[in-house]
């Protein structure tokens, strides 16, 4: 757990320095070494945690409680694999798009 948190911090720090982390960067980590995949997983989970039930770039997603981390990561990995033309977009926005596609919020009634 400490390793994952350290990896996520390192990724977030480098993203902050560059102002954003692109879909190309995230995809490269998702298909990379075990350490890079752990880093990418931490990023995906971090975006989910940071914007849960909120809107990011027009996308609002509602991931059910206790959804496994691997499912979130695989959802984003599949999305990026199938849509290489979008990888130039900021990674957080692409995570939101992928999670919106898999976990759209249900409309609340009255």
Secondary structure, DSSP 8 states (H G I E B T S, - for coil): -HHHHHHHHHHHHHHHHTS--BHHHHHHHHTS-HHHHHHHHHHHHHHHHHHTTSEETTEEB---TT--HHHHHHHHHHHHHH-GGGTTSBHHHHHHHHHHHHSB------
